[in-house]
Amino acid sequence: MVLILSVISINKLQLKVQYFTCPHIKISVGLLLKCTLQPFSQSQRTRGPGVDQDPKGLFEIDEKTGWIKSKMPLDREKHKSFKLKAFALSPSGERLESPTTIEIYVLDQNDHRPEFTQKEFIGTIPEFSVPGTSVMQVTAIDSDDPMTENAALSYFIVEQESIPPHSINKTMFGINNKTGVIYTRDVGLDRDVVQSFKLTLQVADMSGMGLTSTGHAIIHISDINNHAPKFHPTTYNINAMENKYIAELGRVNATDKDQKGGDNWRIKYTIVNPSGHFAIRTDPVSNQGIISVVKPLDYESQAEYRLIVKAENEVRLKAPYEQIHSATVTVRVMNENEAPVFYKNPIKVTVAESIVPGTVLVSDIAHDPDNAKLRFEIIQDPENWLAINHGTGQITARRSFNIRSPHVRNNIYSAIVKVIDQDAGGISATATLEVNLWETNDYPPVLIPLSGTVCSDRDRDKLGLLLSAVDEDMSPQADPFTFYIADQIVAANWTIITLNETHAVLQPLIDIEKGEFSIPVVVSDSGSPSLSSNALVNVTVCPCDSFGDCKSYTAAIFGTKMGISFIALMIIMGCIALLLLLLVLAVAVKGCTRQNIRKGRGLLVGASDDDIRDNVFHYDEQGGGEEDEDAFNIDFLRNPSDMVPAPASFFPQDCSLPRGKQPLRKDAPYTLPSPTYPRKPPGDPTDIENFINVGLDAADNDPNVPPYDTALIYDYEGDGSVAGSLSSIASMGSDGDQDYDYLNDWGPRFKKLANMYDPR
């Protein structure tokens, strides 16, 4: 270990001593340096790192002589330098001068070997790389002082080993001894020959002359796409069943010498002459081409296919001298017995519903791809309208159709036809036959009604007999209908007036008093061709009332020449007698009722013998109206002293009626005294006016009978109101009995009111 020590001192005038710098001395561990002071009689001491600070105990100083010594070996890699402070003490322990700084530098020795940063370096170089191509860089470190030769490193390749062994004997790699970059030195890096190299490396310090260490580097040769795939073999023969989708029909095999599993090894297959029936894909594991059938084959159309399959890499080929390979695949289609096929499904036919039986509806409806013998059947025909030729499949109408059948929906009749391949053990197919029916004019219209009445004394504006017709056909084979009279002689007296498409009016052209007539009427539809029907309409002409209704019983009596029969006359007389009896009974009841009223004290206020009253409806005091059907109790209009209850029976033995009690109203002050009513009408008719006036005055002043001049009670606010009643009717006395002085306490506005009622 080489140490350099430098002492820096400061001149102290008071000590009168001479200071001088110690020379640089190279020493080993032990005695370091002696710095003497002439004259010198004081003790010397040091402090700082290596003495009394970490790391402690590395240095010491002789207090008497001033020699600085190291107590143990120093390591530059841990402590590059030390800075100490030295000072002198008097025998009494006092400092004689300021501390002197002493710096000690530890010189480096080559005591560390260089070490590689990795135990094994891994690199990759593409095959066929040119010489000088950089592969990778290796690195090493040395703990010695990098500013000295102790850390000056140099790299070497000691040994080269190829994998597989001995595949290449020449030196393929070199290394830059300063930077550690490994590069190629020669050509011939073929991955097909050698896959990788293992290099033994060495690093040494002192620029290659010092301490050394060894390491390793593995260099892999990466693959490039320098090989095109090739088929083996180049021809293939495959059989395929017709009418089927086949996911894997067969495989073609092509190989690639590039690295297996890599991108340069993967093959893409293509069918050069596609027919639309085949497709090819690559198996990712085996790299083979898988051919599949994506559209079913047909043996009858084409029995054999010749496919040209091409193989190439997904990555662009870097060897232009390589050629793209192809192979030939022959696919033979195997015949299969197929089911018959209908030309159309559903089979649609449009015919008239009144088709003639035996008419051909459709023929040549199916065929067999294998040209087998076929048999045709109808397996569903709800109305049994159809017939089929079992050999040819020709469908005919067995009988006429009916569009109103429940099996006809939206004018379509459906049946199911089946065809069987007799050579294939019963292989069959079915199809739906849809017969679209259109309406024909099959039914004539029927006239309704066939009888009726017409007024003899009719107005010209009034209608006669309303005629119509019904037709089982549907539009356009039905309405509008046409009506006319078939007999020209009858048409001179009668006419038919059309109202709309379905109705007409039959009425006479001349005035006919009475009688019965038969009118021949013809009605026709609008079909093509048009159909019509004849009918006799029986018309009875009779007198009519004001409403236009025929008086048939009057016509029965007066409209015949035979006169009135005895039985009819007896019935009429009996009805008249019954009416007279009812009239007598009604008069008797009315007379009894009037007599009972006269015996009383006046049933009605101011009532007379001829007094007749209807019931009064109570609509409430503030409205009501016509919709209020709560009848007012008519007893309130009667004399308060007399109430007449309902009679005990319709014919009472005693016409005298008991007197009832006056009805009370809870919303009226019924406790007030009533005035005296006149009890008996005057004997002299000239005094009837006074009688009426007296009764009227009594009624007006009676507070217990209508009309009431009282406050209507709709609700109660409760007891304890300080205000009295404002109604004059509710007052128990006259105005003179009232004390209106309290109105003066209500303010100026009520004071005037008090003066009006109490002028005192």
Secondary structure, DSSP 8 states (H G I E B T S, - for coil): --EEEEE-----GGGT-B----------SSEEEE---BS--SEEEEESBTTTBSSTTSEEE-TTT-EEEESS---TTT-SEEEEEEEEE-TTS-B-S--EEEEEEE--------EESSSEEEEEEETT--TT-EEEE--EE--S-TTSGGG--EEEEEEEEEESTTS--S--EEE-TTT-EEEE-SS---TTT--EEEEEEEEESGGGTS-EEEEEEEEEEE--S----EESSSEEEEEEETT--EEEEEEE-EE--S-TTSTTT-EEEEESS--SSEEEEE-TTT--EEEEESS---TTT-SEEEEEEEEEESS--S-TT---EEEEEEEEEE------EESSSSEEEEEETT--TT-EEE---EE-TT---EEEEEEE-TT--EEE-TTT--EEESS---TTSTTEETTEEEEEEEEEETTTTSEEEEEEEEEEEE----S--EEE-SEEEEETT--TTS--EEEEEE-SS-TTSS-S-EEEES-HHHHTTEEEEE-SSSEEEEEESS---SEEEEEEEEEE---SS--EEEEEEEEEEE-B-TTS-B-HHHHHHHSSTT---HHHHHHHHHHHHHHHHHHHHHHHHHHHHHHHHHHTT-SBTT--TT------B---TT---TT---B--GGGGB-TT------SSSS-S------------TTS-TTS-------S--SSGGGHHHHHHHHHHHHHT-TTSSS--S--------S--SS----STT-SS-GGG---GGGGGG-HHHHHHHHHH---
